[in-house]
Amino acid sequence: MSRPNPRPSGIKETELSASVSKRAPDQAAGRFYRPELDVVRFLAFLLVFIHHVLPSGPDPRSAATLKTFGPFFYAVANAGRFGLSLFFTLSAFLICELLLRERQAIGEVVVKQFYVRRILRIWPLYYLGLALGILVAFLPGGDRAELPTIGWYALFLGAWHNSFYGWLKNPAAPLWSISVEEQFYLLVPWVVKYCNRKSLFAFCAALILFANGWLYYLGQAAAPDNRIWSDSFVQFECFAAGILLCLILRGRLPRIAVWQRLLLIFASLAGWYYAAYTLHFRFGPGGNPGSFALIAAYALGAAGSVLILIAALGVNPKLLPRWAVYLGRISFGLYVYHHFVIDLMDNLMPHVASMTSPLYLLKGSLSLGLIFLVAAISYRYFETPFLRMKKRHAVIESQPISGAG
């Protein structure tokens, strides 16, 4: 049997949409791109940024200002952690959608091409981020003792290192989440290649059951926060949620009113706040909140991510701010560079560490602006050549390349 052309042309739309209905009118058979999902990417980054720049626990420097509102404020900061859950859920949704469309278009999933695309998209910027982390370790104030940990990251084992040995203090620390995605990629193309839709539902159910069983164990064992949050098995629940949403929608877009979309977003944010303030998924003074609180909190994280995706899918592209779509396209760079910029601003403005300072908001705004600038330059001059190569290996066209001719 000859290998199918990995980038076929002239596919009739009916071949791709035979099993779905009410598909978006602007989506061709060999293309799937929803700009509203770029806005979701930017929202996910913004939540992570908020979590990293705001105090998420008792801070004596800000206690006088926050007073009795401190616990409410800290819960908001901690809820921003679910921005990462949103990233995971969105990634699983898109990967599953593209692979299912590929299977319908050419009759199979070409796993080798999938890995080539993922490598070209993730590895160059990821390893650049690790290289910057190594550079920081050699600068004055850096910690060379953390270089072996960066080695774990280089092997996509950063999540497991953090889970067992604690957080990396280098600004490359947030890149542990990439190792979770890479571990997920070891499974998903093979599962979609060989499983029908019914089997995919069973696969997702098994992932969710396993993740919750693991959370139950971690709760009973009174595991610390780093052991739970950076555990790949725990985070797989979000990936399962994204795949389930893809399977349920079957390529269709939600047709709901604007007020319903706003209600879904409110429900999502309220659930995340409840997980942080009441369930203490980030741990309160009493430590590990226990198995059932953890299970409920992480379920709210995954469910809230799904609700936001439902609220976004099908929004008229004309209503989307172009700047938000663009920032979503460069969101990988925003994520990779953001902690380096935050640390740089902390060193440049060391006396602006308290929320009581009138310059605190200015510092945060400057940090955000510099992150945008660095990520935009990186996208244009470093990532774009790799994205062009990735595009040549695409079966289903997805996100366009901004600024590329």
C-alpha atoms as a printed R data frame, in Angstrom:
    type eleno elety resid chain resno       x      y      z
1   ATOM     1    CA   MET     A     1   0.000  0.000  0.000
2   ATOM     2    CA   SER     A     2   1.530  3.315 -1.057
3   ATOM     3    CA   ARG     A     3   1.814  6.120  1.429
4   ATOM     4    CA   PRO     A     4  -0.771  8.869  0.911
5   ATOM     5    CA   ASN     A     5   0.302 12.345 -0.005
6   ATOM     6    CA   PRO     A     6   0.647 14.184  3.322
7   ATOM     7    CA   ARG     A     7  -0.677 17.377  1.799
8   ATOM     8    CA   PRO     A     8  -3.414 16.456 -0.656
9   ATOM     9    CA   SER     A     9  -5.112 18.997 -2.850
10  ATOM    10    CA   GLY     A    10  -8.527 19.143 -4.425
11  ATOM    11    CA   ILE     A    11 -10.343 17.343 -1.626
12  ATOM    12    CA   LYS     A    12 -14.058 17.808 -1.923
13  ATOM    13    CA   GLU     A    13 -15.685 19.426  1.056
14  ATOM    14    CA   THR     A    14 -18.275 16.662  1.246
15  ATOM    15    CA   GLU     A    15 -15.514 14.147  1.929
16  ATOM    16    CA   LEU     A    16 -14.544 15.988  5.069
17  ATOM    17    CA   SER     A    17 -17.957 17.006  6.353
18  ATOM    18    CA   ALA     A    18 -19.963 13.843  5.762
19  ATOM    19    CA   SER     A    19 -20.179 13.056  9.462
20  ATOM    20    CA   VAL     A    20 -20.778 16.590 10.733
21  ATOM    21    CA   SER     A    21 -23.321 19.325 10.227
22  ATOM    22    CA   LYS     A    22 -23.499 23.093 10.589
23  ATOM    23    CA   ARG     A    23 -19.762 23.406 10.042
24  ATOM    24    CA   ALA     A    24 -18.383 26.931  9.906
25  ATOM    25    CA   PRO     A    25 -18.963 28.272  6.371
26  ATOM    26    CA   ASP     A    26 -15.489 29.765  6.068
27  ATOM    27    CA   GLN     A    27 -13.618 26.568  6.854
28  ATOM    28    CA   ALA     A    28 -12.382 24.758  3.754
29  ATOM    29    CA   ALA     A    29 -11.898 21.007  3.764
30  ATOM    30    CA   GLY     A    30  -8.119 21.287  4.079
31  ATOM    31    CA   ARG     A    31  -8.104 24.172  6.522
32  ATOM    32    CA   PHE     A    32  -9.194 24.798 10.095
33  ATOM    33    CA   TYR     A    33  -8.504 28.123 11.732
34  ATOM    34    CA   ARG     A    34 -10.615 29.982 14.272
35  ATOM    35    CA   PRO     A    35  -9.174 33.411 15.193
36  ATOM    36    CA   GLU     A    36 -11.269 33.486 18.368
37  ATOM    37    CA   LEU     A    37  -9.082 30.693 19.710
38  ATOM    38    CA   ASP     A    38  -6.080 32.996 19.348
39  ATOM    39    CA   VAL     A    39  -7.886 35.384 21.681
40  ATOM    40    CA   VAL     A    40  -8.351 32.487 24.102
41  ATOM    41    CA   ARG     A    41  -4.609 31.815 23.906
42  ATOM    42    CA   PHE     A    42  -3.915 35.413 24.850
43  ATOM    43    CA   LEU     A    43  -6.400 35.204 27.725
44  ATOM    44    CA   ALA     A    44  -4.652 32.066 28.987
45  ATOM    45    CA   PHE     A    45  -1.288 33.839 28.945
46  ATOM    46    CA   LEU     A    46  -2.736 36.903 30.656
47  ATOM    47    CA   LEU     A    47  -4.079 34.737 33.494
48  ATOM    48    CA   VAL     A    48  -0.659 33.123 33.945
49  ATOM    49    CA   PHE     A    49   1.013 36.544 33.914
50  ATOM    50    CA   ILE     A    50  -1.386 37.837 36.581
51  ATOM    51    CA   HIS     A    51  -0.659 34.788 38.712
52  ATOM    52    CA   HIS     A    52   3.087 35.377 38.487
53  ATOM    53    CA   VAL     A    53   3.144 39.128 39.157
54  ATOM    54    CA   LEU     A    54   0.589 39.380 41.958
55  ATOM    55    CA   PRO     A    55   1.147 38.053 45.487
56  ATOM    56    CA   SER     A    56  -0.721 34.771 45.810
57  ATOM    57    CA   GLY     A    57  -0.264 34.400 49.554
58  ATOM    58    CA   PRO     A    58   0.154 36.513 52.704
59  ATOM    59    CA   ASP     A    59   2.529 39.345 51.868
60  ATOM    60    CA   PRO     A    60   3.505 41.590 54.801
61  ATOM    61    CA   ARG     A    61   4.474 44.374 52.391
62  ATOM    62    CA   SER     A    62   0.909 44.572 51.094
63  ATOM    63    CA   ALA     A    63  -1.029 43.472 54.177
64  ATOM    64    CA   ALA     A    64  -1.647 47.032 55.325
65  ATOM    65    CA   THR     A    65  -3.243 47.881 52.002
66  ATOM    66    CA   LEU     A    66  -5.271 44.724 51.507
67  ATOM    67    CA   LYS     A    67  -6.319 44.336 55.158
68  ATOM    68    CA   THR     A    68  -9.321 42.018 55.419
69  ATOM    69    CA   PHE     A    69  -9.575 41.778 51.631
70  ATOM    70    CA   GLY     A    70  -6.279 39.913 51.492
71  ATOM    71    CA   PRO     A    71  -7.739 36.366 51.220
72  ATOM    72    CA   PHE     A    72 -10.106 37.460 48.429
73  ATOM    73    CA   PHE     A    73  -7.251 39.075 46.506
74  ATOM    74    CA   TYR     A    74  -4.917 36.115 46.940
75  ATOM    75    CA   ALA     A    75  -7.641 33.807 45.649
76  ATOM    76    CA   VAL     A    76  -7.915 35.920 42.480
77  ATOM    77    CA   ALA     A    77  -4.145 35.674 41.980
78  ATOM    78    CA   ASN     A    78  -4.198 31.911 42.543
79  ATOM    79    CA   ALA     A    79  -7.151 31.420 40.192
80  ATOM    80    CA   GLY     A    80  -4.929 32.831 37.448
81  ATOM    81    CA   ARG     A    81  -3.054 29.548 37.667
82  ATOM    82    CA   PHE     A    82  -5.889 27.964 35.701
83  ATOM    83    CA   GLY     A    83  -4.672 29.885 32.666
84  ATOM    84    CA   LEU     A    84  -2.320 26.932 32.232
85  ATOM    85    CA   SER     A    85  -5.297 24.557 32.398
86  ATOM    86    CA   LEU     A    86  -6.873 26.601 29.623
87  ATOM    87    CA   PHE     A    87  -3.704 26.218 27.528
88  ATOM    88    CA   PHE     A    88  -3.760 22.436 27.989
89  ATOM    89    CA   THR     A    89  -7.454 22.105 27.181
90  ATOM    90    CA   LEU     A    90  -7.213 24.303 24.088
91  ATOM    91    CA   SER     A    91  -4.160 22.405 22.866
92  ATOM    92    CA   ALA     A    92  -5.920 19.051 23.182
93  ATOM    93    CA   PHE     A    93  -9.034 20.379 21.436
94  ATOM    94    CA   LEU     A    94  -7.093 21.714 18.457
95  ATOM    95    CA   ILE     A    95  -4.775 18.723 18.115
96  ATOM    96    CA   CYS     A    96  -7.699 16.303 18.173
97  ATOM    97    CA   GLU     A    97  -9.700 18.415 15.687
98  ATOM    98    CA   LEU     A    98  -6.799 18.633 13.241
99  ATOM    99    CA   LEU     A    99  -5.949 14.937 13.492
100 ATOM   100    CA   LEU     A   100  -9.573 13.876 12.984
101 ATOM   101    CA   ARG     A   101  -9.826 16.134  9.931
102 ATOM   102    CA   GLU     A   102  -6.571 14.693  8.625
103 ATOM   103    CA   ARG     A   103  -7.900 11.163  9.061
104 ATOM   104    CA   GLN     A   104 -11.076 12.064  7.188
105 ATOM   105    CA   ALA     A   105  -9.197 13.873  4.424
106 ATOM   106    CA   ILE     A   106  -6.553 11.273  3.548
107 ATOM   107    CA   GLY     A   107  -7.801  8.159  5.320
108 ATOM   108    CA   GLU     A   108  -5.209  8.025  8.095
109 ATOM   109    CA   VAL     A   109  -3.118  9.992 10.563
110 ATOM   110    CA   VAL     A   110   0.480 10.377  9.374
111 ATOM   111    CA   VAL     A   111   2.188 10.210 12.757
112 ATOM   112    CA   LYS     A   112   5.644 11.102 11.453
113 ATOM   113    CA   GLN     A   113   4.321 14.338  9.970
114 ATOM   114    CA   PHE     A   114   2.571 15.140 13.246
115 ATOM   115    CA   TYR     A   115   5.826 14.902 15.166
116 ATOM   116    CA   VAL     A   116   7.705 16.945 12.570
117 ATOM   117    CA   ARG     A   117   5.091 19.709 12.909
118 ATOM   118    CA   ARG     A   118   5.234 19.659 16.704
119 ATOM   119    CA   ILE     A   119   9.035 19.678 16.759
120 ATOM   120    CA   LEU     A   120   9.229 22.644 14.387
121 ATOM   121    CA   ARG     A   121   6.672 24.589 16.418
122 ATOM   122    CA   ILE     A   122   7.893 23.858 19.936
123 ATOM   123    CA   TRP     A   123  11.511 22.799 20.106
124 ATOM   124    CA   PRO     A   124  13.323 25.852 18.656
125 ATOM   125    CA   LEU     A   125  11.716 28.365 21.023
126 ATOM   126    CA   TYR     A   126  11.662 25.927 23.925
127 ATOM   127    CA   TYR     A   127  15.393 25.256 23.732
128 ATOM   128    CA   LEU     A   128  16.085 28.955 23.230
129 ATOM   129    CA   GLY     A   129  14.218 29.548 26.499
130 ATOM   130    CA   LEU     A   130  16.374 26.921 28.218
131 ATOM   131    CA   ALA     A   131  19.518 28.491 26.755
132 ATOM   132    CA   LEU     A   132  18.458 31.825 28.249
133 ATOM   133    CA   GLY     A   133  17.927 30.040 31.555
134 ATOM   134    CA   ILE     A   134  21.481 28.682 31.406
135 ATOM   135    CA   LEU     A   135  22.769 32.197 30.634
136 ATOM   136    CA   VAL     A   136  20.922 33.600 33.656
137 ATOM   137    CA   ALA     A   137  22.459 30.895 35.847
138 ATOM   138    CA   PHE     A   138  25.953 32.180 34.939
139 ATOM   139    CA   LEU     A   139  25.119 35.857 35.471
140 ATOM   140    CA   PRO     A   140  25.759 37.579 38.829
141 ATOM   141    CA   GLY     A   141  23.085 36.412 41.240
142 ATOM   142    CA   GLY     A   142  22.378 33.306 39.192
143 ATOM   143    CA   ASP     A   143  22.522 29.811 40.633
144 ATOM   144    CA   ARG     A   144  24.711 27.378 38.695
145 ATOM   145    CA   ALA     A   145  23.588 24.595 41.005
146 ATOM   146    CA   GLU     A   146  20.299 24.592 39.078
147 ATOM   147    CA   LEU     A   147  21.950 23.660 35.774
148 ATOM   148    CA   PRO     A   148  21.278 19.911 36.303
149 ATOM   149    CA   THR     A   149  17.596 20.760 36.706
150 ATOM   150    CA   ILE     A   150  17.619 22.559 33.360
151 ATOM   151    CA   GLY     A   151  19.051 19.302 32.021
152 ATOM   152    CA   TRP     A   152  15.861 17.588 33.205
153 ATOM   153    CA   TYR     A   153  13.917 20.227 31.328
154 ATOM   154    CA   ALA     A   154  15.971 19.584 28.183
155 ATOM   155    CA   LEU     A   155  14.783 15.961 28.275
156 ATOM   156    CA   PHE     A   156  11.158 17.075 28.771
157 ATOM   157    CA   LEU     A   157  11.209 15.810 32.349
158 ATOM   158    CA   GLY     A   158  10.835 19.212 33.990
159 ATOM   159    CA   ALA     A   159   7.359 18.441 35.289
160 ATOM   160    CA   TRP     A   160   8.550 15.317 37.061
161 ATOM   161    CA   HIS     A   161  11.574 17.099 38.503
162 ATOM   162    CA   ASN     A   162   9.387 19.842 39.960
163 ATOM   163    CA   SER     A   163   6.929 17.278 41.224
164 ATOM   164    CA   PHE     A   164   9.525 15.310 43.188
165 ATOM   165    CA   TYR     A   165  12.230 17.861 44.012
166 ATOM   166    CA   GLY     A   166  10.523 21.266 44.079
167 ATOM   167    CA   TRP     A   167  10.292 24.319 41.870
168 ATOM   168    CA   LEU     A   168  13.127 25.597 39.731
169 ATOM   169    CA   LYS     A   169  14.003 29.165 40.771
170 ATOM   170    CA   ASN     A   170  15.461 30.068 37.376
171 ATOM   171    CA   PRO     A   171  13.200 32.231 35.115
172 ATOM   172    CA   ALA     A   172  12.981 29.234 32.753
173 ATOM   173    CA   ALA     A   173  10.865 27.537 35.440
174 ATOM   174    CA   PRO     A   174   7.441 27.925 33.719
175 ATOM   175    CA   LEU     A   175   8.686 25.779 30.839
176 ATOM   176    CA   TRP     A   176   7.976 22.671 32.913
177 ATOM   177    CA   SER     A   177   4.490 22.725 31.379
178 ATOM   178    CA   ILE     A   178   5.952 22.062 27.918
179 ATOM   179    CA   SER     A   179   7.149 18.683 29.133
180 ATOM   180    CA   VAL     A   180   3.548 17.806 30.069
181 ATOM   181    CA   GLU     A   181   2.416 18.653 26.544
182 ATOM   182    CA   GLU     A   182   5.245 16.638 25.009
183 ATOM   183    CA   GLN     A   183   4.271 13.621 27.098
184 ATOM   184    CA   PHE     A   184   0.695 14.020 25.893
185 ATOM   185    CA   TYR     A   185   1.925 14.116 22.297
186 ATOM   186    CA   LEU     A   186   3.463 10.681 22.773
187 ATOM   187    CA   LEU     A   187  -0.082  9.315 23.088
188 ATOM   188    CA   VAL     A   188  -2.549 11.385 21.116
189 ATOM   189    CA   PRO     A   189  -1.577 10.792 17.450
190 ATOM   190    CA   TRP     A   190  -1.533  7.035 17.949
191 ATOM   191    CA   VAL     A   191  -4.850  7.047 19.788
192 ATOM   192    CA   VAL     A   192  -6.562  9.115 17.068
193 ATOM   193    CA   LYS     A   193  -4.923  7.001 14.356
194 ATOM   194    CA   TYR     A   194  -6.258  3.667 15.634
195 ATOM   195    CA   CYS     A   195  -9.388  4.510 17.659
196 ATOM   196    CA   ASN     A   196 -12.872  5.281 16.401
197 ATOM   197    CA   ARG     A   197 -14.962  7.952 18.085
198 ATOM   198    CA   LYS     A   198 -16.459  5.533 20.600
199 ATOM   199    CA   SER     A   199 -12.997  4.355 21.598
200 ATOM   200    CA   LEU     A   200 -11.815  7.957 21.887
201 ATOM   201    CA   PHE     A   201 -14.618  8.640 24.363
202 ATOM   202    CA   ALA     A   202 -13.478  5.608 26.351
203 ATOM   203    CA   PHE     A   203  -9.878  6.849 26.231
204 ATOM   204    CA   CYS     A   204 -10.916 10.240 27.644
205 ATOM   205    CA   ALA     A   205 -13.009  8.605 30.365
206 ATOM   206    CA   ALA     A   206 -10.042  6.439 31.339
207 ATOM   207    CA   LEU     A   207  -7.747  9.504 31.509
208 ATOM   208    CA   ILE     A   208 -10.199 11.376 33.728
209 ATOM   209    CA   LEU     A   209 -10.727  8.402 36.026
210 ATOM   210    CA   PHE     A   210  -6.988  7.867 36.324
211 ATOM   211    CA   ALA     A   211  -6.307 11.566 36.989
212 ATOM   212    CA   ASN     A   212  -8.930 11.692 39.721
213 ATOM   213    CA   GLY     A   213  -7.760  8.438 41.251
214 ATOM   214    CA   TRP     A   214  -4.263  9.881 41.325
215 ATOM   215    CA   LEU     A   215  -5.569 13.079 42.930
216 ATOM   216    CA   TYR     A   216  -7.307 10.979 45.576
217 ATOM   217    CA   TYR     A   217  -3.999  9.256 46.351
218 ATOM   218    CA   LEU     A   218  -2.089 12.565 46.486
219 ATOM   219    CA   GLY     A   219  -4.712 13.985 48.825
220 ATOM   220    CA   GLN     A   220  -4.517 11.002 51.136
221 ATOM   221    CA   ALA     A   221  -0.727 11.212 51.100
222 ATOM   222    CA   ALA     A   222  -0.871 14.946 52.002
223 ATOM   223    CA   ALA     A   223   1.381 15.683 49.039
224 ATOM   224    CA   PRO     A   224   2.793 19.223 48.748
225 ATOM   225    CA   ASP     A   225   1.591 21.726 46.165
226 ATOM   226    CA   ASN     A   226   4.464 21.215 43.713
227 ATOM   227    CA   ARG     A   227   3.914 17.450 43.816
228 ATOM   228    CA   ILE     A   228   0.334 17.897 42.617
229 ATOM   229    CA   TRP     A   229   0.275 20.892 40.262
230 ATOM   230    CA   SER     A   230   3.260 19.813 38.160
231 ATOM   231    CA   ASP     A   231   2.206 16.152 38.015
232 ATOM   232    CA   SER     A   232   1.569 15.123 34.402
233 ATOM   233    CA   PHE     A   233  -1.052 12.562 35.421
234 ATOM   234    CA   VAL     A   234  -3.055 15.266 37.190
235 ATOM   235    CA   GLN     A   235  -2.904 17.645 34.227
236 ATOM   236    CA   PHE     A   236  -4.022 14.954 31.776
237 ATOM   237    CA   GLU     A   237  -7.580 15.658 32.921
238 ATOM   238    CA   CYS     A   238  -7.466 18.947 30.999
239 ATOM   239    CA   PHE     A   239  -6.261 17.192 27.860
240 ATOM   240    CA   ALA     A   240  -9.103 14.682 28.159
241 ATOM   241    CA   ALA     A   241 -11.571 17.557 28.549
242 ATOM   242    CA   GLY     A   242 -10.305 19.202 25.360
243 ATOM   243    CA   ILE     A   243 -10.615 15.983 23.368
244 ATOM   244    CA   LEU     A   244 -14.129 15.383 24.706
245 ATOM   245    CA   LEU     A   245 -15.200 18.849 23.587
246 ATOM   246    CA   CYS     A   246 -13.837 18.132 20.100
247 ATOM   247    CA   LEU     A   247 -15.700 14.811 19.930
248 ATOM   248    CA   ILE     A   248 -18.981 16.284 21.164
249 ATOM   249    CA   LEU     A   249 -18.958 19.260 18.802
250 ATOM   250    CA   ARG     A   250 -18.038 17.072 15.795
251 ATOM   251    CA   GLY     A   251 -16.664 20.061 13.910
252 ATOM   252    CA   ARG     A   252 -19.677 22.278 14.585
253 ATOM   253    CA   LEU     A   253 -19.645 25.700 16.199
254 ATOM   254    CA   PRO     A   254 -21.858 26.526 19.188
255 ATOM   255    CA   ARG     A   255 -24.801 28.695 18.141
256 ATOM   256    CA   ILE     A   256 -25.555 30.632 21.295
257 ATOM   257    CA   ALA     A   257 -26.448 34.208 22.111
258 ATOM   258    CA   VAL     A   258 -23.955 36.753 23.372
259 ATOM   259    CA   TRP     A   259 -25.489 36.778 26.846
260 ATOM   260    CA   GLN     A   260 -25.106 33.009 27.012
261 ATOM   261    CA   ARG     A   261 -21.432 33.292 26.072
262 ATOM   262    CA   LEU     A   262 -20.907 35.882 28.797
263 ATOM   263    CA   LEU     A   263 -22.709 33.651 31.283
264 ATOM   264    CA   LEU     A   264 -20.384 30.749 30.430
265 ATOM   265    CA   ILE     A   265 -17.322 32.935 30.963
266 ATOM   266    CA   PHE     A   266 -18.698 34.157 34.294
267 ATOM   267    CA   ALA     A   267 -19.436 30.577 35.390
268 ATOM   268    CA   SER     A   268 -15.911 29.547 34.468
269 ATOM   269    CA   LEU     A   269 -14.238 32.375 36.378
270 ATOM   270    CA   ALA     A   270 -16.549 31.859 39.352
271 ATOM   271    CA   GLY     A   271 -15.658 28.165 39.439
272 ATOM   272    CA   TRP     A   272 -11.950 28.932 39.349
273 ATOM   273    CA   TYR     A   273 -12.333 31.473 42.129
274 ATOM   274    CA   TYR     A   274 -14.256 28.951 44.214
275 ATOM   275    CA   ALA     A   275 -11.481 26.404 43.679
276 ATOM   276    CA   ALA     A   276  -8.919 28.928 44.931
277 ATOM   277    CA   TYR     A   277 -10.832 30.621 47.760
278 ATOM   278    CA   THR     A   278 -12.966 27.824 49.194
279 ATOM   279    CA   LEU     A   279 -11.320 24.576 48.087
280 ATOM   280    CA   HIS     A   280  -7.765 25.939 48.537
281 ATOM   281    CA   PHE     A   281  -6.394 23.960 45.610
282 ATOM   282    CA   ARG     A   282  -3.210 26.049 45.978
283 ATOM   283    CA   PHE     A   283  -3.227 25.149 49.700
284 ATOM   284    CA   GLY     A   284  -4.183 27.426 52.570
285 ATOM   285    CA   PRO     A   285  -2.787 27.641 56.096
286 ATOM   286    CA   GLY     A   286  -3.939 24.076 56.738
287 ATOM   287    CA   GLY     A   287  -1.816 22.587 53.951
288 ATOM   288    CA   ASN     A   288  -3.136 19.930 51.594
289 ATOM   289    CA   PRO     A   289  -6.948 20.382 51.510
290 ATOM   290    CA   GLY     A   290  -7.612 16.667 51.067
291 ATOM   291    CA   SER     A   291  -8.601 14.291 48.301
292 ATOM   292    CA   PHE     A   292 -12.146 15.418 47.614
293 ATOM   293    CA   ALA     A   293 -11.299 19.134 47.633
294 ATOM   294    CA   LEU     A   294  -8.479 18.485 45.172
295 ATOM   295    CA   ILE     A   295 -10.679 16.381 42.896
296 ATOM   296    CA   ALA     A   296 -13.387 19.062 42.884
297 ATOM   297    CA   ALA     A   297 -10.914 21.920 42.342
298 ATOM   298    CA   TYR     A   298  -9.125 20.337 39.413
299 ATOM   299    CA   ALA     A   299 -12.453 19.315 37.880
300 ATOM   300    CA   LEU     A   300 -13.492 22.973 38.053
301 ATOM   301    CA   GLY     A   301 -10.226 23.898 36.351
302 ATOM   302    CA   ALA     A   302 -10.902 21.574 33.421
303 ATOM   303    CA   ALA     A   303 -14.641 22.339 33.230
304 ATOM   304    CA   GLY     A   304 -14.016 26.082 33.337
305 ATOM   305    CA   SER     A   305 -11.568 25.773 30.461
306 ATOM   306    CA   VAL     A   306 -14.172 23.924 28.397
307 ATOM   307    CA   LEU     A   307 -16.788 26.583 29.149
308 ATOM   308    CA   ILE     A   308 -14.479 29.340 27.944
309 ATOM   309    CA   LEU     A   309 -13.809 27.453 24.710
310 ATOM   310    CA   ILE     A   310 -17.539 26.983 24.138
311 ATOM   311    CA   ALA     A   311 -18.085 30.678 24.833
312 ATOM   312    CA   ALA     A   312 -15.413 31.656 22.305
313 ATOM   313    CA   LEU     A   313 -16.075 29.230 19.444
314 ATOM   314    CA   GLY     A   314 -18.298 30.719 16.776
315 ATOM   315    CA   VAL     A   315 -17.815 34.366 17.722
316 ATOM   316    CA   ASN     A   316 -17.931 36.564 14.627
317 ATOM   317    CA   PRO     A   317 -14.286 37.237 13.657
318 ATOM   318    CA   LYS     A   318 -15.203 40.839 12.824
319 ATOM   319    CA   LEU     A   319 -15.900 41.429 16.523
320 ATOM   320    CA   LEU     A   320 -12.428 40.289 17.602
321 ATOM   321    CA   PRO     A   321  -9.767 42.939 18.274
322 ATOM   322    CA   ARG     A   322  -6.928 42.427 15.827
323 ATOM   323    CA   TRP     A   323  -4.333 43.094 18.501
324 ATOM   324    CA   ALA     A   324  -5.766 40.315 20.686
325 ATOM   325    CA   VAL     A   325  -5.716 37.862 17.767
326 ATOM   326    CA   TYR     A   326  -2.099 38.783 17.018
327 ATOM   327    CA   LEU     A   327  -1.027 38.444 20.648
328 ATOM   328    CA   GLY     A   328  -2.673 35.048 20.694
329 ATOM   329    CA   ARG     A   329  -0.610 33.992 17.681
330 ATOM   330    CA   ILE     A   330   2.604 34.932 19.476
331 ATOM   331    CA   SER     A   331   1.407 33.574 22.833
332 ATOM   332    CA   PHE     A   332   4.016 30.811 22.937
333 ATOM   333    CA   GLY     A   333   6.693 33.467 22.952
334 ATOM   334    CA   LEU     A   334   4.774 35.487 25.544
335 ATOM   335    CA   TYR     A   335   4.782 32.437 27.773
336 ATOM   336    CA   VAL     A   336   8.440 31.498 27.222
337 ATOM   337    CA   TYR     A   337   9.814 35.000 27.852
338 ATOM   338    CA   HIS     A   338   7.450 36.341 30.493
339 ATOM   339    CA   HIS     A   339   9.326 35.213 33.597
340 ATOM   340    CA   PHE     A   340  12.644 36.451 32.213
341 ATOM   341    CA   VAL     A   341  11.125 39.915 31.794
342 ATOM   342    CA   ILE     A   342   9.457 39.803 35.225
343 ATOM   343    CA   ASP     A   343  12.807 38.944 36.832
344 ATOM   344    CA   LEU     A   344  14.544 41.679 34.835
345 ATOM   345    CA   MET     A   345  12.051 44.290 36.014
346 ATOM   346    CA   ASP     A   346  12.422 43.069 39.597
347 ATOM   347    CA   ASN     A   347  16.165 43.690 39.312
348 ATOM   348    CA   LEU     A   348  15.735 47.077 37.638
349 ATOM   349    CA   MET     A   349  13.069 48.256 40.106
350 ATOM   350    CA   PRO     A   350  13.909 46.355 43.309
351 ATOM   351    CA   HIS     A   351  12.246 48.913 45.558
352 ATOM   352    CA   VAL     A   352   8.877 48.522 43.804
353 ATOM   353    CA   ALA     A   353   8.027 45.179 45.361
354 ATOM   354    CA   SER     A   354   4.946 46.093 47.327
355 ATOM   355    CA   MET     A   355   1.465 46.815 46.070
356 ATOM   356    CA   THR     A   356   1.489 49.854 48.330
357 ATOM   357    CA   SER     A   357   4.007 51.525 46.007
358 ATOM   358    CA   PRO     A   358   2.444 53.989 43.540
359 ATOM   359    CA   LEU     A   359   4.843 52.600 40.903
360 ATOM   360    CA   TYR     A   360   3.632 48.994 41.278
361 ATOM   361    CA   LEU     A   361   1.084 49.291 38.468
362 ATOM   362    CA   LEU     A   362   3.645 51.069 36.270
363 ATOM   363    CA   LYS     A   363   6.119 48.265 36.852
364 ATOM   364    CA   GLY     A   364   3.558 45.646 35.852
365 ATOM   365    CA   SER     A   365   2.558 47.603 32.746
366 ATOM   366    CA   LEU     A   366   6.175 48.045 31.667
367 ATOM   367    CA   SER     A   367   6.773 44.333 32.192
368 ATOM   368    CA   LEU     A   368   3.782 43.411 30.061
369 ATOM   369    CA   GLY     A   369   4.773 45.833 27.306
370 ATOM   370    CA   LEU     A   370   8.340 44.518 27.222
371 ATOM   371    CA   ILE     A   371   7.073 40.933 27.060
372 ATOM   372    CA   PHE     A   372   4.926 41.886 24.048
373 ATOM   373    CA   LEU     A   373   7.916 43.499 22.349
374 ATOM   374    CA   VAL     A   374  10.327 40.612 22.949
375 ATOM   375    CA   ALA     A   375   7.772 38.003 21.854
376 ATOM   376    CA   ALA     A   376   6.907 39.971 18.689
377 ATOM   377    CA   ILE     A   377  10.571 40.247 17.696
378 ATOM   378    CA   SER     A   378  11.116 36.567 18.450
379 ATOM   379    CA   TYR     A   379   8.076 35.566 16.410
380 ATOM   380    CA   ARG     A   380   9.078 37.628 13.395
381 ATOM   381    CA   TYR     A   381  12.776 36.856 13.231
382 ATOM   382    CA   PHE     A   382  13.253 33.550 15.084
383 ATOM   383    CA   GLU     A   383  10.023 31.529 14.986
384 ATOM   384    CA   THR     A   384   8.711 32.429 11.527
385 ATOM   385    CA   PRO     A   385  11.336 30.435  9.538
386 ATOM   386    CA   PHE     A   386  10.446 27.318 11.534
387 ATOM   387    CA   LEU     A   387   6.734 28.014 11.112
388 ATOM   388    CA   ARG     A   388   7.226 28.184  7.333
389 ATOM   389    CA   MET     A   389   8.898 24.767  7.446
390 ATOM   390    CA   LYS     A   390   6.090 23.451  9.626
391 ATOM   391    CA   LYS     A   391   3.549 24.725  7.116
392 ATOM   392    CA   ARG     A   392   5.079 22.520  4.417
393 ATOM   393    CA   HIS     A   393   4.291 19.465  6.523
394 ATOM   394    CA   ALA     A   394   0.671 20.413  7.223
395 ATOM   395    CA   VAL     A   395  -2.148 18.189  6.038
396 ATOM   396    CA   ILE     A   396  -4.831 20.489  7.441
397 ATOM   397    CA   GLU     A   397  -3.896 24.176  7.338
398 ATOM   398    CA   SER     A   398  -4.301 25.833 10.710
399 ATOM   399    CA   GLN     A   399  -3.014 29.060 12.224
400 ATOM   400    CA   PRO     A   400  -1.614 31.472  9.598
401 ATOM   401    CA   ILE     A   401   1.780 33.092 10.035
402 ATOM   402    CA   SER     A   402   1.466 36.750 10.984
403 ATOM   403    CA   GLY     A   403   3.635 39.100  8.967
404 ATOM   404    CA   ALA     A   404   4.695 36.400  6.520
405 ATOM   405    CA   GLY     A   405   4.432 37.035  2.847
